[in-house]
Amino acid sequence: MPETPEKVLTQEDIEKELRIADMEDREVDFKNKTIQEINLSDRTINTGLTFEGAKILGSVYFSRAVIYGNLNFEAATINTALYLGEGIIKGELNCQGASIGEVLNLIGIIVEKNVNLEGAKIKGFLGLNKTDIKGSVNSKKIVIQDLKNAPGIIKGDVYFQEAKVRGSVDFEEVAVDGLMNLQRAVIGGSFNLTNAEIKEFLVLKDVVIQGEIKLEGLKCKGKIS
């Protein structure tokens, strides 16, 4: 017998699961589901959400959303952009091993615990400008690639300007096609770039790092400080 095609969930399906999870006082669960697109901007969500292993055919928007729990995209595939700008996550943000086709933008987000991006693959830039992260940032072995599309090229840059991280920031063994800019960032713990490869410049102008700085094996075009 031919296989039944996997159901592609719509925004209506997402809203239904949100209501049921809220009533049952449990996490919103879209593990391993296929979803057309997600738009939960400007919403208050009273529980955590998991999209672990999910495949999202379009974009994901949580702009200015408030999430009272964890937000989990571990091993998820997002065909276009993941935008969490100016939101508040009361738990952890987990994108470990995620694949994102067009930009991961966290500009201005507040995360009450840790951010885990280890092993994520992102085309286009990683935007962490003006983030406020109360825990640590684990970005070991992330890959940030240039995005070549019809209008031109979006450089595979890492933007960390004016970010505040209370804990440590780990970029060990990252591969970045563009630059990494930490201008005016404040990091309360250590900063690790061991064996990182940045094809353009590393910008450290006016950065404040209160812990140890590890740069052994770092490759980049040059440092601007």
Contacts in CASP RR format, 6 or more apart in sequence:
PFRMAT RR
TARGET T0000
AUTHOR 0000-0000-0000
METHOD contacts of the structure
MODEL  1
MPETPEKVLTQEDIEKELRIADMEDREVDFKNKTIQEINLSDRTINTGLT
FEGAKILGSVYFSRAVIYGNLNFEAATINTALYLGEGIIKGELNCQGASI
GEVLNLIGIIVEKNVNLEGAKIKGFLGLNKTDIKGSVNSKKIVIQDLKNA
PGIIKGDVYFQEAKVRGSVDFEEVAVDGLMNLQRAVIGGSFNLTNAEIKE
FLVLKDVVIQGEIKLEGLKCKGKIS
6 34 0 8 1.000
7 34 0 8 1.000
8 34 0 8 1.000
8 35 0 8 1.000
8 36 0 8 1.000
8 57 0 8 1.000
9 30 0 8 1.000
9 33 0 8 1.000
9 34 0 8 1.000
9 35 0 8 1.000
9 36 0 8 1.000
10 36 0 8 1.000
11 36 0 8 1.000
11 37 0 8 1.000
11 38 0 8 1.000
11 39 0 8 1.000
13 35 0 8 1.000
14 30 0 8 1.000
14 35 0 8 1.000
14 38 0 8 1.000
14 40 0 8 1.000
17 28 0 8 1.000
17 29 0 8 1.000
17 30 0 8 1.000
18 28 0 8 1.000
18 45 0 8 1.000
21 27 0 8 1.000
21 28 0 8 1.000
21 29 0 8 1.000
21 47 0 8 1.000
22 46 0 8 1.000
22 47 0 8 1.000
25 47 0 8 1.000
26 47 0 8 1.000
27 47 0 8 1.000
27 48 0 8 1.000
27 49 0 8 1.000
27 50 0 8 1.000
27 70 0 8 1.000
28 45 0 8 1.000
28 47 0 8 1.000
28 48 0 8 1.000
28 49 0 8 1.000
28 50 0 8 1.000
29 50 0 8 1.000
30 49 0 8 1.000
30 50 0 8 1.000
30 51 0 8 1.000
30 54 0 8 1.000
31 50 0 8 1.000
31 51 0 8 1.000
31 52 0 8 1.000
31 53 0 8 1.000
31 54 0 8 1.000
32 52 0 8 1.000
32 53 0 8 1.000
32 54 0 8 1.000
33 51 0 8 1.000
33 54 0 8 1.000
33 55 0 8 1.000
34 54 0 8 1.000
34 55 0 8 1.000
34 56 0 8 1.000
34 57 0 8 1.000
35 51 0 8 1.000
35 54 0 8 1.000
35 55 0 8 1.000
35 56 0 8 1.000
35 57 0 8 1.000
36 56 0 8 1.000
36 57 0 8 1.000
36 58 0 8 1.000
37 56 0 8 1.000
37 57 0 8 1.000
37 58 0 8 1.000
37 59 0 8 1.000
37 60 0 8 1.000
38 51 0 8 1.000
38 56 0 8 1.000
38 59 0 8 1.000
38 60 0 8 1.000
38 61 0 8 1.000
38 62 0 8 1.000
39 61 0 8 1.000
40 61 0 8 1.000
40 62 0 8 1.000
40 65 0 8 1.000
41 61 0 8 1.000
41 62 0 8 1.000
41 63 0 8 1.000
41 64 0 8 1.000
41 65 0 8 1.000
42 63 0 8 1.000
42 64 0 8 1.000
42 65 0 8 1.000
43 62 0 8 1.000
43 65 0 8 1.000
43 66 0 8 1.000
44 65 0 8 1.000
44 66 0 8 1.000
44 68 0 8 1.000
45 65 0 8 1.000
45 66 0 8 1.000
45 67 0 8 1.000
45 68 0 8 1.000
46 68 0 8 1.000
47 68 0 8 1.000
47 69 0 8 1.000
48 67 0 8 1.000
48 68 0 8 1.000
48 69 0 8 1.000
48 70 0 8 1.000
48 71 0 8 1.000
48 72 0 8 1.000
48 91 0 8 1.000
49 67 0 8 1.000
49 69 0 8 1.000
49 70 0 8 1.000
49 71 0 8 1.000
49 72 0 8 1.000
50 70 0 8 1.000
50 72 0 8 1.000
51 72 0 8 1.000
51 73 0 8 1.000
51 76 0 8 1.000
52 72 0 8 1.000
52 73 0 8 1.000
52 74 0 8 1.000
52 75 0 8 1.000
52 76 0 8 1.000
53 74 0 8 1.000
53 75 0 8 1.000
53 76 0 8 1.000
53 77 0 8 1.000
54 73 0 8 1.000
54 76 0 8 1.000
54 77 0 8 1.000
55 76 0 8 1.000
55 77 0 8 1.000
55 79 0 8 1.000
56 76 0 8 1.000
56 77 0 8 1.000
56 78 0 8 1.000
56 79 0 8 1.000
57 79 0 8 1.000
58 78 0 8 1.000
58 79 0 8 1.000
58 80 0 8 1.000
59 78 0 8 1.000
59 80 0 8 1.000
59 81 0 8 1.000
59 82 0 8 1.000
59 83 0 8 1.000
59 102 0 8 1.000
60 73 0 8 1.000
60 78 0 8 1.000
60 81 0 8 1.000
60 82 0 8 1.000
60 83 0 8 1.000
61 83 0 8 1.000
62 71 0 8 1.000
62 83 0 8 1.000
62 84 0 8 1.000
62 85 0 8 1.000
62 87 0 8 1.000
63 83 0 8 1.000
63 84 0 8 1.000
63 85 0 8 1.000
63 86 0 8 1.000
63 87 0 8 1.000
64 85 0 8 1.000
64 86 0 8 1.000
64 87 0 8 1.000
65 84 0 8 1.000
65 87 0 8 1.000
65 88 0 8 1.000
66 87 0 8 1.000
66 88 0 8 1.000
66 90 0 8 1.000
67 87 0 8 1.000
67 88 0 8 1.000
67 89 0 8 1.000
67 90 0 8 1.000
67 91 0 8 1.000
68 90 0 8 1.000
69 89 0 8 1.000
69 90 0 8 1.000
69 91 0 8 1.000
70 89 0 8 1.000
70 91 0 8 1.000
70 92 0 8 1.000
70 93 0 8 1.000
70 94 0 8 1.000
70 113 0 8 1.000
71 84 0 8 1.000
71 89 0 8 1.000
71 91 0 8 1.000
71 92 0 8 1.000
71 93 0 8 1.000
71 94 0 8 1.000
72 92 0 8 1.000
72 94 0 8 1.000
73 82 0 8 1.000
73 94 0 8 1.000
73 95 0 8 1.000
73 98 0 8 1.000
74 94 0 8 1.000
74 95 0 8 1.000
74 96 0 8 1.000
74 97 0 8 1.000
74 98 0 8 1.000
75 96 0 8 1.000
75 97 0 8 1.000
75 98 0 8 1.000
76 95 0 8 1.000
76 98 0 8 1.000
76 99 0 8 1.000
77 98 0 8 1.000
77 99 0 8 1.000
78 98 0 8 1.000
78 99 0 8 1.000
78 100 0 8 1.000
78 101 0 8 1.000
79 101 0 8 1.000
79 102 0 8 1.000
80 101 0 8 1.000
80 102 0 8 1.000
81 100 0 8 1.000
81 101 0 8 1.000
81 102 0 8 1.000
81 103 0 8 1.000
81 104 0 8 1.000
81 105 0 8 1.000
82 95 0 8 1.000
82 98 0 8 1.000
82 100 0 8 1.000
82 103 0 8 1.000
82 104 0 8 1.000
82 105 0 8 1.000
83 103 0 8 1.000
83 105 0 8 1.000
84 93 0 8 1.000
84 105 0 8 1.000
84 106 0 8 1.000
84 109 0 8 1.000
85 105 0 8 1.000
85 106 0 8 1.000
85 107 0 8 1.000
85 108 0 8 1.000
85 109 0 8 1.000
86 107 0 8 1.000
86 108 0 8 1.000
86 109 0 8 1.000
87 108 0 8 1.000
87 109 0 8 1.000
87 110 0 8 1.000
88 109 0 8 1.000
88 110 0 8 1.000
88 112 0 8 1.000
89 109 0 8 1.000
89 110 0 8 1.000
89 111 0 8 1.000
89 112 0 8 1.000
89 113 0 8 1.000
90 112 0 8 1.000
91 111 0 8 1.000
91 112 0 8 1.000
91 113 0 8 1.000
92 111 0 8 1.000
92 113 0 8 1.000
92 114 0 8 1.000
92 115 0 8 1.000
92 116 0 8 1.000
93 106 0 8 1.000
93 109 0 8 1.000
93 111 0 8 1.000
93 114 0 8 1.000
93 115 0 8 1.000
93 116 0 8 1.000
94 116 0 8 1.000
95 104 0 8 1.000
95 116 0 8 1.000
95 117 0 8 1.000
95 120 0 8 1.000
96 116 0 8 1.000
96 117 0 8 1.000
96 118 0 8 1.000
96 119 0 8 1.000
96 120 0 8 1.000
96 138 0 8 1.000
97 118 0 8 1.000
97 119 0 8 1.000
97 120 0 8 1.000
97 121 0 8 1.000
98 117 0 8 1.000
98 120 0 8 1.000
98 121 0 8 1.000
99 120 0 8 1.000
99 121 0 8 1.000
100 120 0 8 1.000
100 121 0 8 1.000
100 122 0 8 1.000
100 123 0 8 1.000
101 122 0 8 1.000
101 123 0 8 1.000
101 124 0 8 1.000
101 147 0 8 1.000
102 123 0 8 1.000
102 124 0 8 1.000
102 147 0 8 1.000
102 149 0 8 1.000
102 154 0 8 1.000
103 122 0 8 1.000
103 123 0 8 1.000
103 124 0 8 1.000
103 125 0 8 1.000
103 126 0 8 1.000
103 127 0 8 1.000
103 147 0 8 1.000
103 154 0 8 1.000
104 117 0 8 1.000
104 120 0 8 1.000
104 122 0 8 1.000
104 125 0 8 1.000
104 126 0 8 1.000
104 127 0 8 1.000
105 125 0 8 1.000
105 127 0 8 1.000
106 115 0 8 1.000
106 126 0 8 1.000
106 127 0 8 1.000
106 128 0 8 1.000
106 131 0 8 1.000
107 127 0 8 1.000
107 128 0 8 1.000
107 129 0 8 1.000
107 130 0 8 1.000
107 131 0 8 1.000
107 159 0 8 1.000
108 129 0 8 1.000
108 130 0 8 1.000
108 131 0 8 1.000
108 132 0 8 1.000
109 131 0 8 1.000
109 132 0 8 1.000
110 131 0 8 1.000
110 132 0 8 1.000
110 133 0 8 1.000
110 134 0 8 1.000
111 131 0 8 1.000
111 132 0 8 1.000
111 133 0 8 1.000
111 134 0 8 1.000
111 135 0 8 1.000
112 134 0 8 1.000
113 134 0 8 1.000
113 135 0 8 1.000
114 133 0 8 1.000
114 135 0 8 1.000
114 136 0 8 1.000
114 137 0 8 1.000
114 138 0 8 1.000
115 133 0 8 1.000
115 135 0 8 1.000
115 136 0 8 1.000
115 137 0 8 1.000
115 138 0 8 1.000
116 138 0 8 1.000
117 126 0 8 1.000
117 137 0 8 1.000
117 138 0 8 1.000
117 139 0 8 1.000
117 142 0 8 1.000
118 138 0 8 1.000
118 139 0 8 1.000
118 140 0 8 1.000
118 141 0 8 1.000
118 142 0 8 1.000
119 140 0 8 1.000
119 141 0 8 1.000
119 142 0 8 1.000
119 143 0 8 1.000
120 139 0 8 1.000
120 142 0 8 1.000
120 143 0 8 1.000
121 142 0 8 1.000
121 143 0 8 1.000
121 145 0 8 1.000
122 142 0 8 1.000
122 143 0 8 1.000
122 144 0 8 1.000
122 145 0 8 1.000
122 156 0 8 1.000
123 145 0 8 1.000
123 146 0 8 1.000
123 147 0 8 1.000
123 154 0 8 1.000
123 156 0 8 1.000
124 144 0 8 1.000
124 145 0 8 1.000
124 146 0 8 1.000
124 147 0 8 1.000
124 154 0 8 1.000
124 155 0 8 1.000
124 156 0 8 1.000
124 157 0 8 1.000
125 144 0 8 1.000
125 154 0 8 1.000
125 155 0 8 1.000
125 156 0 8 1.000
125 157 0 8 1.000
125 158 0 8 1.000
125 159 0 8 1.000
126 142 0 8 1.000
126 144 0 8 1.000
126 156 0 8 1.000
126 157 0 8 1.000
126 158 0 8 1.000
126 159 0 8 1.000
127 158 0 8 1.000
127 159 0 8 1.000
127 160 0 8 1.000
128 137 0 8 1.000
128 158 0 8 1.000
128 159 0 8 1.000
128 160 0 8 1.000
128 163 0 8 1.000
129 159 0 8 1.000
129 160 0 8 1.000
129 161 0 8 1.000
129 162 0 8 1.000
129 163 0 8 1.000
130 161 0 8 1.000
130 162 0 8 1.000
130 163 0 8 1.000
131 163 0 8 1.000
131 164 0 8 1.000
131 165 0 8 1.000
132 163 0 8 1.000
132 164 0 8 1.000
133 163 0 8 1.000
133 164 0 8 1.000
133 165 0 8 1.000
133 166 0 8 1.000
133 167 0 8 1.000
134 166 0 8 1.000
135 165 0 8 1.000
135 166 0 8 1.000
135 167 0 8 1.000
136 165 0 8 1.000
136 166 0 8 1.000
136 167 0 8 1.000
136 168 0 8 1.000
136 169 0 8 1.000
136 170 0 8 1.000
136 189 0 8 1.000
137 165 0 8 1.000
137 167 0 8 1.000
137 168 0 8 1.000
137 169 0 8 1.000
137 170 0 8 1.000
138 170 0 8 1.000
139 169 0 8 1.000
139 170 0 8 1.000
139 171 0 8 1.000
139 174 0 8 1.000
140 170 0 8 1.000
140 171 0 8 1.000
140 172 0 8 1.000
140 173 0 8 1.000
140 174 0 8 1.000
141 172 0 8 1.000
141 173 0 8 1.000
141 174 0 8 1.000
142 171 0 8 1.000
142 174 0 8 1.000
142 175 0 8 1.000
143 174 0 8 1.000
143 175 0 8 1.000
144 156 0 8 1.000
144 157 0 8 1.000
144 158 0 8 1.000
144 174 0 8 1.000
144 175 0 8 1.000
144 176 0 8 1.000
144 177 0 8 1.000
144 178 0 8 1.000
145 156 0 8 1.000
145 177 0 8 1.000
146 153 0 8 1.000
146 154 0 8 1.000
146 155 0 8 1.000
146 156 0 8 1.000
146 177 0 8 1.000
146 178 0 8 1.000
147 153 0 8 1.000
147 154 0 8 1.000
147 156 0 8 1.000
155 177 0 8 1.000
155 178 0 8 1.000
155 179 0 8 1.000
155 200 0 8 1.000
156 176 0 8 1.000
156 177 0 8 1.000
156 178 0 8 1.000
157 176 0 8 1.000
157 178 0 8 1.000
157 179 0 8 1.000
157 180 0 8 1.000
157 181 0 8 1.000
157 200 0 8 1.000
158 171 0 8 1.000
158 174 0 8 1.000
158 176 0 8 1.000
158 178 0 8 1.000
158 179 0 8 1.000
158 180 0 8 1.000
158 181 0 8 1.000
159 181 0 8 1.000
160 169 0 8 1.000
160 180 0 8 1.000
160 181 0 8 1.000
160 182 0 8 1.000
160 185 0 8 1.000
161 181 0 8 1.000
161 182 0 8 1.000
161 183 0 8 1.000
161 184 0 8 1.000
161 185 0 8 1.000
162 183 0 8 1.000
162 184 0 8 1.000
162 185 0 8 1.000
163 182 0 8 1.000
163 185 0 8 1.000
163 186 0 8 1.000
164 185 0 8 1.000
164 186 0 8 1.000
165 185 0 8 1.000
165 186 0 8 1.000
165 187 0 8 1.000
165 188 0 8 1.000
165 189 0 8 1.000
166 188 0 8 1.000
166 189 0 8 1.000
167 187 0 8 1.000
167 188 0 8 1.000
167 189 0 8 1.000
168 187 0 8 1.000
168 188 0 8 1.000
168 189 0 8 1.000
168 190 0 8 1.000
168 191 0 8 1.000
168 192 0 8 1.000
168 211 0 8 1.000
169 187 0 8 1.000
169 189 0 8 1.000
169 190 0 8 1.000
169 191 0 8 1.000
169 192 0 8 1.000
170 190 0 8 1.000
170 192 0 8 1.000
171 180 0 8 1.000
171 191 0 8 1.000
171 192 0 8 1.000
171 193 0 8 1.000
171 196 0 8 1.000
172 192 0 8 1.000
172 193 0 8 1.000
172 194 0 8 1.000
172 195 0 8 1.000
172 196 0 8 1.000
172 214 0 8 1.000
173 194 0 8 1.000
173 195 0 8 1.000
173 196 0 8 1.000
174 193 0 8 1.000
174 196 0 8 1.000
174 197 0 8 1.000
174 198 0 8 1.000
175 196 0 8 1.000
175 197 0 8 1.000
176 196 0 8 1.000
176 197 0 8 1.000
176 198 0 8 1.000
176 199 0 8 1.000
176 200 0 8 1.000
177 199 0 8 1.000
177 200 0 8 1.000
178 198 0 8 1.000
178 199 0 8 1.000
178 200 0 8 1.000
179 198 0 8 1.000
179 200 0 8 1.000
179 201 0 8 1.000
179 202 0 8 1.000
179 203 0 8 1.000
180 198 0 8 1.000
180 200 0 8 1.000
180 201 0 8 1.000
180 202 0 8 1.000
180 203 0 8 1.000
180 220 0 8 1.000
181 203 0 8 1.000
182 202 0 8 1.000
182 203 0 8 1.000
182 204 0 8 1.000
182 207 0 8 1.000
183 203 0 8 1.000
183 204 0 8 1.000
183 205 0 8 1.000
183 206 0 8 1.000
183 207 0 8 1.000
184 205 0 8 1.000
184 206 0 8 1.000
184 207 0 8 1.000
185 207 0 8 1.000
185 208 0 8 1.000
186 207 0 8 1.000
186 208 0 8 1.000
187 207 0 8 1.000
187 208 0 8 1.000
187 209 0 8 1.000
187 210 0 8 1.000
187 211 0 8 1.000
188 208 0 8 1.000
188 209 0 8 1.000
188 210 0 8 1.000
188 211 0 8 1.000
189 209 0 8 1.000
189 210 0 8 1.000
189 211 0 8 1.000
189 212 0 8 1.000
190 209 0 8 1.000
190 211 0 8 1.000
190 212 0 8 1.000
190 213 0 8 1.000
190 214 0 8 1.000
191 209 0 8 1.000
191 211 0 8 1.000
191 212 0 8 1.000
191 213 0 8 1.000
191 214 0 8 1.000
192 214 0 8 1.000
193 202 0 8 1.000
193 214 0 8 1.000
193 215 0 8 1.000
193 218 0 8 1.000
194 214 0 8 1.000
194 215 0 8 1.000
194 216 0 8 1.000
194 217 0 8 1.000
194 218 0 8 1.000
195 216 0 8 1.000
195 217 0 8 1.000
195 218 0 8 1.000
196 217 0 8 1.000
196 218 0 8 1.000
196 219 0 8 1.000
196 220 0 8 1.000
197 219 0 8 1.000
197 220 0 8 1.000
198 218 0 8 1.000
198 219 0 8 1.000
198 220 0 8 1.000
198 221 0 8 1.000
199 220 0 8 1.000
199 221 0 8 1.000
200 220 0 8 1.000
200 221 0 8 1.000
201 220 0 8 1.000
201 221 0 8 1.000
201 222 0 8 1.000
201 223 0 8 1.000
201 224 0 8 1.000
202 218 0 8 1.000
202 220 0 8 1.000
202 222 0 8 1.000
202 223 0 8 1.000
202 224 0 8 1.000
203 223 0 8 1.000
203 224 0 8 1.000
203 225 0 8 1.000
204 223 0 8 1.000
204 224 0 8 1.000
204 225 0 8 1.000
205 224 0 8 1.000
205 225 0 8 1.000
207 225 0 8 1.000
END
